[in-house]
Amino acid sequence: MEPASYLELRKALREVLGLIIGARVLKLYHMDDGSIILKIRSEDFSGELRIIPGLFFYLVRGSYEKPVELSQAGRAMRSVIEGARIRGASLVEGERILILELESKQKLKLICEFLPKGTIVISDEAGRILACLHKLEMRDRRIAPGEQYVLPPRRPAPSIETLGEVLEKRRAPGKKVVSALASEAGLGGRYAEEILDLAGVDKSKRIDELSSDEVAKVLEAARTVFELIENGQPVIALSGDGGVQPLPYPMKTYESRGWRFEKVESLNEAFRIAYERYLAGLLEREKKRDLEEKLRDLESRMKIELAKAEQLSAQAMGLRRIAERIFQASAHVESVKEMPGEHEIMGMRVRVDEKSRKLVISDQGVEVELSMDEPITRQASRLFDEAKKVMGAAEKLRADAHELEKRAENLRESMRRSIEDALLRVSARIKPSKARWYERYRWFITSEGHLVVAGKDASSNIALLKKHLEPGDLVFHAEVRGAAAVILKGGMGAGERSRAEAAQFAATYSRAWKEGLRTITVYYIEPSQISFEPPPGHYLPRGGFIVKGERHYIQAKLELAIGVTGDLELVYGPSTAVAARARSFVRLEPGNRQADELADAILERILAGAELDAKTVRDLKEQIKEIIPYGRGELVGNA
């Protein structure tokens, strides 16, 4: 993965600046990949800032799985900045260095270098290094606790003016134009190539060989690129061999090399998703190497066992065959016992060795010795028994080989799942965005376009009603203990269809589902009829509220539809509402099928024909399991 450029870091910082300024650093973690995570919180934001030295940074509204123990460097850094508030954040002009200004008992700076030898430094206001992630010794500066922090030699910030000056003055004569743009104009190799590609100028040309027309084309292409970096559609670029790169827009140089693009909401999001996939790839390759070694060992042992089994089978069959021949010819064999020399009996060679009192019988490559002092039929029977034992040993070897094959197949399946597991392990657990407050609850959009929101438990029922109930809404509640409080936003102006759908939602997320009922009565009321204060001398249970005045009743069916939209977004609610939004959906009713098994069956139906990566499918499964009332049910029609 290539590190972010100055221009990309500048854009990413603008995207997150408003969220990090004023936030307090609650904890610092040193991750296994070498990155640092700052757990931060403010009135408007709670999440984590991940800083990857040598690459980039990004902000996530969620959290990552952390190492059990904090490294020595991590402990030193945490002790200095824990509890500090972020007062400012800026990039060093022209450099891939982010400086966070912190304030606790003293003013501090958290300096994040995204240069090739990346590190993270905490300094005091005077620039003295208090702690650092890595100690570095360079030609012009030294990074270690107690040293004065010194910036690297300054470079120009990429701009049209700087680029124009480099081109007009033919700065760095004799240099290839791509090198001159990368270093002298501060563009870096990636954007130097992109600009020359768009301009149609050969990058191997020397800068002093450029014509005036070519200079003009390069400047025009640079203006386009700068505009796209600032205002283009951020993407994740993916190569056929597993490469991943976050980009501020679909770059031509990547497209020409056959990379495909996935759109994302922001460059910050591109950094996050790309880095998680990069980490998952590293983990997957590491696990795959170990699994491949085990698989080779199993396959080798399996081949040996099968080869031995074949040998023993052939031996057993040969013994059985010669035993049958000897049994059939037992009278003839008995008759030659006292006749030394070689004889042919029914196609078998029989050699009589009077001295050792042995009969040596051979047939089709199998040779056995029999005693002249024991009946031939009895010895033939023992040969049958021996053949049976040898065949049993062969079967046991085949069974062992079969077990090895099953273990090998399990390993192959583990290898197939390893990328899914790796991605889940390194992915952030994302919290719902405050921009859509209702995502913290259960919700759907009615077929008439009204929002319906339901609490998930007693405390969220009360939070929903106290924070989000407004005049003009309607509140629905099933006539049973243990039911969701449901708000139909703008319900007083909604049609009967929306009211019926809200009632069905309230019935579905009530204890009636657990009890296996098919219908239940649901009432609805206006906001003014709700009180959270019990009458004098009465007790109001947790999650409860008082209803005053007349209630309106609806008989509602217990049924829940779950489906996906054309954009593969999960939707659920009454089937009449879901049908208006979903490309495919299924219907659930109360039942005893567990959520895990049920979710697999639902996904198989609603994702038929869709090609999704394993992580997306697994995420959808977890969402579906959470949606299923009381964790159990049955597909309508027992599908």
Buried (B, 14 or more C-beta within 10 A) or exposed (E): BEBBBBBBBBBBBEBBBEBBBBBBBBBBBBBEEBBBBBBBEBEEBBBBBBBBBBBBBBBBBBBBEBEEEBBEBBBBBBEBBBEBBBBEBEBBEBBBBBBBBBBBEEBBBBBBBBBEEBBBBBBBEEBEBBBBBBEBEEEEBBBEBEBEBEBBEEBBBBBEEBBBBBBEEBBBEEBBBBBBBBBBBBBBBBBBBBBBBBBEBEBEBBBEEBEEEBBEBBBBBBEBBBEBBEEBEBBBBBEEEEBBBBBBBBBBBBEEEEBEBBEBEBBBBBBBBBBBBBBBBEBBEEBBEEBEEBBEEBBEBBEEBBEBBEEBBBBBBBBBBBBBBBBEBBEBBBEBBEEEEEBEBEEBEBBBEEEEEBBBBEBEEBEBEBBBEEEBEEBBEEBBEBBEEBBEBBBEBBEBBEEBBEBBEEBEEBBEBBBBBBBBBBBBEEBEEEEEBBEBBBBBBBBBEBBBBBBBEBEBBBBBBEEBBEEBBBBBBBBBEBBBBBBBBBBEEBEEBBBBBBBBBBBBBBBBBBEEBEEBBBBBBBBEBBEEEEEEEEEEEEBEBEEEEEBEEBEBBBBBBBBBBEEEEBBBBBBBBBBEBBBBBBBBBBBEBEBEEBBBBBBEBBBEEEEBEBBBBBBBBEEBBEBBBBEBBBBBEEE
